[in-house]
């Protein structure tokens, strides 16, 4: 039995199979995604979702799905499935599903009578090409296969509607056909490894419904264009490969291409291997720029998410060059002391107070992994210094480092920390003033840069920053700590201190340089463990708080209010594990191992083989949000690495922090 597979009983149960999704991504940011039984439940689903730079900087769904039909003795059995309004499914191809295996690539098997038919899906690693291998595993008589492609040709955040401007013509190519619904778009080439017949009967299919969009409060129905269908016969044991690509290919090479791509796959044969596969999917390289996609299927590149997830995505798997490539790409976009948080180039938003401070941490982890501090000094020291100087001088959104080293920022209507949800134009958790994690990050940033300066004898930097570093732990403790409460304030704004129990104080315990003493860290970790820790990560607000929200559901306005008010975030688990092991060492290993093991169930939930963006705050902690999130995967991988380091006898505590 494969590590991840699903049987007939599970697959024909729509309430089960429609809530589990498959995702495959290439290194150019394109992807292929659908539910287990190939019924699209989101506008983001599609077999070929690719960039269209001639139109915008977004991904577009070109090929939505393909319905396979088996024909024997003039009887037709359609294995496709689409949902229409009022819960109607037509056709009902799921009733023929026998099993689904996911290792090393998705393979779904159908059975009707004496016919056993399988479809394997392989997304090219380096090009915008989907390969589908159709195999007639068994049959008793002559069998014909009919494939009907459904085209969308629209941006992934939008929906397609029938219209008179669509190009209904096609161009015949070797073993297939070329389609292009609208001007400005890339053509779609559908070609087979053997000769097939194409029958051109263009038509629209109306009001196909996406249940996940309806549940999330969005427009949920679209019209898809079917240009015609392909037909071919297969003998028992025979296979044919279909290439859906933006470029015309040589059909004779398809078998070789399929085998070559298959060899590149990391087997999804264990929890760790699933995470490594998933980690690879977030790294993309386009035009010599290597970036991190924050999550699938709707996120793009985010500055904050990039730096937080980068060490776990790359350094846990020995991919130091990949880590450096991302650091170099991002550091080229530094604007004063700020990085773009959302977007790039002329559409970038420099609205993150923490992204530049997480950059220090990512560089720091790279330096620790490689040991090449000379390279780090040469490539990044000037940028690190520029960020610190820029923060001292002050920048946008009232972001400023005070003379004592503490950082404040924020303005009405903006959310500058990672708790950045807005509802009706207002920040749900504004945290204006001095957020606790920002200042924990600031201390770590100053101390790491001083570490570099001392290694390479930069006396001017040392003279300027050593005094601030020496006083920082005392100032931080006086500002955020309360002896009676025995935990840290979430943020401080002049005389006001927020004592909401949130996970942001964990970073004062986990970062390489901590501004608080060991006994205070122990109290903070205990508070987090008792009120925020779950089997899927840390809650964003204690259930004891009257504003706590235990479920993430409803329309966008409702979900925005719930996003950081109790919802569980897996990425925080990496820093909790690190903070916990710094206090308890080997005696804390089994407990932290147990918590990381609980994520193994996620391999069979939501985004198959990956970890979701968020989970409900209340048990059973149902997966929500994006089906595969970069920092969720990366921080679980990094937690695994930390556990192994402690097992081998390594002390995670950095020498030189607060006493």
Buried (B, 14 or more C-beta within 10 A) or exposed (E): EBBBBBEBEBBBEBEBBBBBBBBBBBBBBBBBBBBBBBBBBBBBBBBBBBBBEEBEEEBBBBBBBBBBBBBBEEEEBBBBBBBBEEEEBEBBBBBBBBBBBBBBBBBBBBBBBEBBBBBBBBBBBEBBBBBBBBBBBEBEEEBBBBBBBBBBBBBBEBBBEBEEEBBEEBEEBEBBBBBBBEEEBBBBBBBBBBEBEBEEEBEEBEBBBBBBBBBBBBEBBBBBBBBBBBBBBBEBEBBBBBBBBBEBBEBEEBBEBBEEBBEEBBEBEEBBBBBBBBBBBBBBBEEEBBBBBBBBBBBBBBBBBBBBBBBBBBBBBEBBEBBBBBBBBBBEBBEBBBBBBBBBEEEBEBBBBBBBBBBBBBBBBBBBBBEBBEEBBEBBBEBBBBBBEBBBEBBBBBBBBBEBBBBBBBBEEBBBBBBBBBBEEEBBBBBBBBBBBBBBBBBBBBBBBBBBBEBEEBEEBBEBBBEBBEEBBEBBBEBBBEEEEBBBBBBBBEEEBBEBBBBBBBBBBBBBBBBBBBEBBBBBBBBBBEBBBBBBBBBBBBBEBEEBBBBBBBEEEBBBBBBBBBBBBBBBBBBBBBBBBBBBBEEBBEEBBEBBEBBBEBBBBBBBBBBBBBBBBBEEBBBBBBBBBBBBBBBBBBBBBBBEBBEEEEEBBBEEBBE
